[in-house]
Amino acid sequence: MSDSPLSPSPLSNVSTPGQFDAVLGGAIAPASGVVLGGLEGLIWRIKTLPADQQPLALPALLTYGEPGLAELVQWLQHDRPSLQKAAYQLLRDRPEAIAQAAIETCCPWPWLEQQAVFTHASGITALSIHPHHPWMASGCRDGTVTLWDLQTEESRWVIDTEDFIHTLTILPGEQLLCGLGRGRSPIHWHLHHGQRVDGAGHVPHGSSTASGQQPDAMDQLAGQGWLDEAIAWQTVDSPPPQLPTVQPQQPKASLKQIASVTLSDRRYLISASKNMIRIWDLRVGREVMILKGHTSLVTAVAVRSDRPWLVSGSEDRTVRLWGLP
C-alpha cells in the first residue's frame, strides 16, 4: 500500500481516466463535463485535498513519467514551504536533467531540521565535515579530537592532542584530518584509525593509534577537500610560510560576537552569531534561515555542499547536525 492519499492512474495514457479516476459529468463525459482522470485529474485532486495531505500526495505525480516530473518541478515553486520541501525531497536524487536543474536553482536551507546532537566533555573549538562520507571531526577545548559517524551517531575514534585545536579540515584525497594547534603548525591524523601521520601520510616514529573503535575496511575516497583561510597555504608538496608563533588567548563564551563563518557553493554564507546560526543567500542579499537550539555561543560551523547538511558546535558542549530527513 502507498502512503499517498491518492491512487495514481496507469502510465499508458496520462490524459485518460484510469481504474480509480473519477469522471465529472457522467461515465462518458459530455462536451460540458470535466474528466478528472489522468495527470490533469490527479493535479486537480491534489489541489482539493486538505493542506496537511497535499505533500503526501505528490509522489503520485512520478507515476506519469516526464509530464509528471515536470509538474513536480512546478510544485517546487509553490508558496507553501511544506509543499516545496516535499517536492525537493522527491526530486533531489532523481537523475533526470530537469530534476537536477531544478535542484541546482532551489534553496533548501529554510527547511533544515535538527537531526542529531553529539555531546562532548567541553566546549567545541573546531569542526569539519567530510565532503563525500557521513563523517564529522570535532575539536574540544580539553584538547580531544573525535571523528564521528553521522549515520550511526557514534564515534569512530577519539584522540587527546593535549593542545588547543583552532581549526580542523578533512582532506579526503589524502585520507587525512588536518588540525592547527597553538603553535599554528599543522597536525595530521589518518581518517581510518586516527593515527598521527606527517603531511605525506607517513607514520612518525613512536606514534600511537587513537582509542575507540578498531580500524575496519575503508571505501576508496575521491575528490578534493577545502581548506579554510587559516591553513589555505598548507599543501603536501610545498612548505608553509614562516608564521609568527602566537600564544592565543582562549575566547570567552560571550554571546555578543560572531565566532565562525563559512560559505556553501559560494552562494550561502553561514554565520555563527550568539547562540544561533544564520544562513544568508548572497545572490539576493537576504537572510533565509535562523537555526536555534544551542544554549551558548556557537563557536564553529561546517557544511557539506553536495547536500543540505550543516554541523554547528558550541560552548554548550554539543555539536548539532542539521539537515533534511
C-alpha positions as a printed Julia matrix, in Angstrom:
325×3 Matrix{Float64}:
   0.0    0.0     0.0
   1.19   3.53   -0.78
   1.32   6.31    1.8
  -0.21   8.64   -0.77
  -3.88   9.53   -0.2
  -4.41   9.2    -3.95
  -4.34   6.14   -6.21
  -2.41   7.03   -9.38
  -3.59   6.2   -12.87
  -1.71   3.79  -15.16
   1.24   5.08  -17.14
  -0.19   4.17  -20.52
  -2.12   7.38  -21.12
  -1.76  10.39  -18.87
  -4.83  12.08  -20.39
  -7.48   9.39  -19.91
  -9.15   8.17  -16.72
  -7.73   5.12  -15.01
  -9.32   2.46  -12.85
  -9.5    4.7    -9.8
 -10.12   8.03  -11.56
 -13.37   9.92  -11.27
 -15.31  11.46  -14.16
 -17.34  14.59  -13.51
 -20.35  14.73  -15.83
 -21.03  11.03  -16.32
 -19.25   7.81  -17.23
 -18.91   9.13  -20.77
 -18.01  12.76  -20.33
 -20.22  15.09  -22.39
 -18.88  18.23  -24.0
 -19.81  20.2   -20.9
 -18.29  17.64  -18.5
 -14.83  17.61  -16.91
 -12.74  14.47  -16.96
 -10.95  14.08  -13.63
  -8.63  11.36  -14.85
  -5.01  11.08  -15.87
  -2.44  13.65  -14.86
  -4.84  16.59  -15.01
  -7.28  14.8   -12.75
  -4.52  13.96  -10.29
  -3.39  17.6   -10.15
  -6.99  18.71   -9.52
  -7.41  16.2    -6.72
  -4.12  17.2    -5.05
  -5.26  20.81   -5.02
  -8.59  19.89   -3.41
  -7.03  17.79   -0.62
  -6.64  19.21    2.9
  -3.39  21.14    3.24
  -1.75  18.54    5.5
  -2.4   15.74    2.96
  -1.16  17.52   -0.15
   2.58  16.81    0.46
   1.75  13.1     0.9
   0.05  13.03   -2.5
   2.94  14.47   -4.54
   4.71  11.09   -5.09
   1.77  10.04   -7.29
   2.96  12.58   -9.89
   6.05  10.45  -10.56
   3.89   7.65  -11.95
   3.21   9.79  -15.02
   6.76   9.83  -16.35
   8.26  13.04  -17.73
   4.97  15.04  -17.67
   4.53  14.17  -14.0
   8.15  15.04  -13.27
   7.71  18.42  -14.95
   4.6   19.03  -12.85
   6.5   18.12   -9.67
   9.12  20.74  -10.57
   6.32  23.32  -10.61
   5.34  22.36   -7.06
   8.92  23.14   -6.05
   7.99  26.79   -6.68
   4.84  26.68   -4.54
   4.35  29.43   -1.99
   3.8   26.93    0.83
   7.06  25.64    2.39
   5.65  22.18    3.21
   4.92  21.54   -0.48
   8.27  22.96   -1.59
  10.07  20.69    0.85
   8.1   17.59   -0.22
   8.83  18.29   -3.89
  12.53  18.85   -3.14
  12.83  15.55   -1.28
  11.31  13.72   -4.25
  13.5   15.46   -6.84
  16.93  15.64   -5.14
  18.01  12.08   -6.05
  16.37  11.93   -9.49
  18.88  11.54  -12.36
  16.79  13.38  -14.98
  18.21  16.68  -16.24
  15.0   18.59  -15.47
  15.12  17.42  -11.87
  18.82  18.24  -11.41
  18.38  21.69  -12.95
  15.51  22.43  -10.58
  17.51  21.29   -7.55
  20.5   23.46   -8.51
  18.37  26.6    -8.55
  16.48  25.69   -5.38
  17.29  26.98   -1.9
  16.74  24.13    0.62
  18.24  25.83    3.67
  14.91  27.2     5.01
  13.71  23.6     5.55
  16.6   22.4     7.71
  15.74  20.48   10.85
  17.88  19.32   13.75
  18.8   15.69   13.06
  21.16  14.73   15.91
  23.05  16.07   18.93
  26.6   14.94   19.78
  27.58  15.59   23.4
  31.19  16.41   24.33
  33.14  16.85   27.56
  33.88  20.53   26.95
  33.19  23.41   24.59
  33.71  22.99   20.84
  36.63  24.8    19.19
  36.66  23.4    15.61
  34.56  21.33   13.18
  34.98  19.75    9.77
  32.59  17.58    7.74
  33.65  15.09    5.07
  32.58  16.21    1.56
  31.61  12.67    0.47
  31.39  10.43    3.54
  28.99  10.79    6.51
  31.84  11.71    8.85
  32.44  14.74   11.02
  35.5   15.76   13.03
  35.17  17.85   16.19
  37.77  19.5    18.39
  37.15  20.3    22.06
  38.55  22.85   24.47
  40.02  19.96   26.51
  42.3   19.05   23.58
  40.43  15.98   22.33
  39.6   15.4    18.67
  36.82  12.98   17.68
  35.79  11.53   14.34
  32.04  10.85   14.31
  29.84   8.74   12.04
  26.82  10.94   11.35
  24.62   7.99   10.38
  25.23   5.79   13.41
  25.81   8.82   15.67
  28.8    7.05   17.21
  32.49   7.97   17.37
  34.96   6.13   15.13
  37.94   7.23   17.19
  38.99   9.75   19.86
  42.47  11.2    20.43
  43.89  13.51   23.1
  46.13  16.11   21.45
  47.0   17.93   24.69
  46.65  21.11   22.67
  44.06  23.77   21.86
  42.82  22.93   18.33
  41.82  26.06   16.43
  40.99  24.53   13.04
  40.11  21.12   11.6
  39.98  20.31    7.88
  39.3   16.93    6.27
  41.48  16.2     3.23
  39.66  13.31    1.5
  42.17  12.86   -1.3
  44.94  12.14    1.19
  42.57  10.41    3.68
  43.8   12.82    6.34
  42.41  15.07    9.03
  44.46  18.24    9.43
  44.42  20.44   12.52
  46.09  23.59   13.75
  47.12  23.94   17.38
  48.54  26.79   19.46
  51.78  26.91   17.53
  49.93  27.16   14.17
  51.85  24.1    12.97
  49.68  21.6    11.07
  48.99  18.22   12.65
  47.76  15.29   10.55
  45.85  12.16   11.53
  44.75   9.29    9.31
  40.98   9.28    8.85
  40.86   5.49    9.05
  42.24   4.97   12.54
  43.24   8.37   13.93
  46.95   7.58   13.97
  49.29  10.58   13.82
  50.99  10.93   10.42
  53.04  13.54    8.63
  51.73  15.61    5.73
  52.65  12.86    3.26
  50.7   10.24    5.19
  53.71   8.55    6.83
  53.53   7.43   10.46
  56.14   9.2    12.63
  58.24   7.07   14.95
  56.57   6.45   18.3
  53.04   7.38   17.21
  50.13   5.54   18.74
  46.69   4.7    17.43
  43.68   6.58   18.75
  41.37   4.99   21.27
  37.9    3.92   20.21
  36.67   1.5    17.6
  39.05  -0.85   15.81
  40.03   0.02   12.23
  37.87  -1.53    9.55
  37.76  -1.52    5.76
  37.52   1.97    4.26
  35.97   2.94    0.96
  38.24   4.49   -1.64
  37.74   8.21   -1.26
  37.76  10.64   -4.15
  37.6   14.37   -4.69
  39.31  17.26   -3.01
  38.51  18.83    0.33
  38.63  22.52    1.01
  40.99  24.39    3.31
  39.76  27.36    5.28
  41.62  30.62    5.21
  43.67  29.81    8.29
  45.51  26.96    6.52
  45.0   27.78    2.85
  48.77  27.76    2.37
  49.21  24.15    3.53
  49.87  21.56    0.81
  51.77  18.29    0.76
  54.25  19.5    -1.86
  55.11  22.94   -0.54
  56.26  24.01    2.92
  54.22  26.6     4.81
  55.49  30.15    5.1
  57.11  31.2     8.35
  54.3   32.41   10.55
  54.9   34.04   13.92
  54.28  31.76   16.85
  51.45  33.28   18.84
  50.04  32.06   22.12
  46.38  32.98   21.59
  44.02  33.61   24.43
  41.07  31.27   24.67
  37.91  33.12   23.63
  35.36  33.86   26.28
  31.89  32.44   25.79
  30.37  35.81   25.08
  27.02  35.98   23.33
  27.92  39.29   21.68
  30.19  38.14   18.89
  30.26  36.26   15.58
  32.58  33.36   16.28
  32.6   31.49   12.95
  31.58  31.87    9.32
  31.73  29.61    6.26
  30.47  29.51    2.67
  28.44  26.91    0.79
  28.65  26.8    -3.0
  29.84  30.43   -2.93
  26.18  31.34   -2.64
  25.27  30.88    1.0
  27.03  32.5     3.94
  26.59  30.68    7.25
  27.47  32.71   10.33
  27.54  31.63   13.97
  26.04  34.59   15.78
  25.47  34.42   19.54
  23.7   31.13   20.29
  22.22  30.64   16.81
  23.19  30.06   13.19
  22.14  32.46   10.45
  22.1   31.49    6.76
  22.29  34.21    4.11
  21.66  33.96    0.36
  24.37  36.12   -1.2
  22.64  36.22   -4.6
  19.58  38.01   -3.29
  21.23  39.58   -0.24
  18.83  38.34    2.41
  18.68  36.01    5.37
  16.87  32.75    4.56
  17.04  30.81    7.84
  17.87  31.06   11.54
  18.71  27.8    13.34
  18.1   27.76   17.08
  18.86  25.11   19.67
  22.24  25.91   21.2
  22.23  27.43   24.67
  25.62  29.18   24.48
  27.94  30.8    21.95
  28.19  28.91   18.64
  31.94  28.67   18.01
  32.2   26.56   14.84
  30.15  25.7    11.75
  30.82  23.44    8.75
  28.72  22.42    5.73
  28.55  19.76    3.04
  27.95  21.39   -0.31
  26.53  18.36   -2.12
  23.56  18.15    0.24
  21.94  20.44    2.82
  23.96  19.2     5.8
  25.3   21.6     8.39
  27.04  20.96   11.72
  27.42  23.55   14.47
  29.49  23.42   17.65
  29.01  25.49   20.77
  30.34  26.31   24.21
  27.31  24.37   25.48
  29.43  21.22   24.79
  27.3   19.94   21.92
  27.58  19.57   18.16
  24.27  19.65   16.33
  23.6   18.15   12.91
  21.07  20.0    10.77
  19.62  18.59    7.56
  16.61  17.16    5.76
  15.2   13.69    6.52
